[in-house]
């Protein structure tokens, strides 16, 4: 399972369309992404390197356009992790 890749897809809609195509009937796709409020405070989250954080509306719209029949953003969660310098960093996610 790929992890932390949505942020770097140059065309998320085409990737989601391909994921939908190869899923068996009744299969599902789960995407969890750092929320926009906390993502860009990460030292690695640099737009000039192609890093893009989708908002909830973008995630939902791309899944619908890709042909997923049921699209739901069901959960928000947060974690506290550490930055490279050892300081705490609270991150939020949507899934």
N, C-alpha and C positions, 0 to 999 in steps of 0.2 A: 504494500500500500504506500503510495507516495505521500510524503508529509512536507508541509511548508512549501508547496510549489505554486499554488494559485497566484501568489504574489508576483510571480515571474512569468506567467503565461502572457505572451504578447497579444493573443486573441483568446480570452477565456471562453467566449461563446463557441468557437470552433472546437476547443478541447472538450467542453461539456457536451457538445453535439456528438463527438466521437465516443465519449464515455457512455452516453445514452444509447448509441447504436450498438455497442458491444455488450451491454448489460442483458442478461437473460430476462425473459418476461417475469415480472414480479420483483426484479432486482432493485437495489436502491443505491444511491450515491450520497455520501455524507461529506460535507465540506465544513470544516471548522476554520475560522479565520480570525486573526487578531482584529479587534475593532479599531476603527479609525481614530478614536479618541486617545488610544495609548500606543498604537503601532509606530507612529513616526517619531516617537521619543527614543526608539531603539537605535543604538549606534550603527547597526547594519541596515536599517531601513532607509535606504538612500534612493530617491527617485531617479537620480542620474545613472544609477546602475540597473534601472528597469523595475525597481520595487514598487508595486502598486497594491494598495490595500482597498479591497472592495467594501462599499457600504452595504447595509442590509438590502436596500432597494436594488442595487446592482446585482447582488447575489441572487435575489428572487427573480428578477427580470431575465437574467441569463439562463437560469434553469428552466423557466417557462419557455423562452425562445428555443432552447435546445430540445424541447419536447418532453420534459419530465411532466408526468401527469399530476402528481401531488407534490407541491412545493411548500415547505413549512420551515420557518425559522423558529425553532422550538425552545432553544435554550441559550442563555447567556451565562457565562461563568468567568470567574477571575482567579488569578493565581498571583502569588508573590514569588518572584525569582530574584536572582542577583545579576547585576551588570558585571562586565569584565573587571571593573575596579572594586568589586565586592559590595557595592551599595545595593540596597533593595530596590526592586522595580516591580510595581503592580501592573499586570497586564490583564486586559479584558478580551474576551472571545465571544464570537457569535457562531452558532451552528444550526 
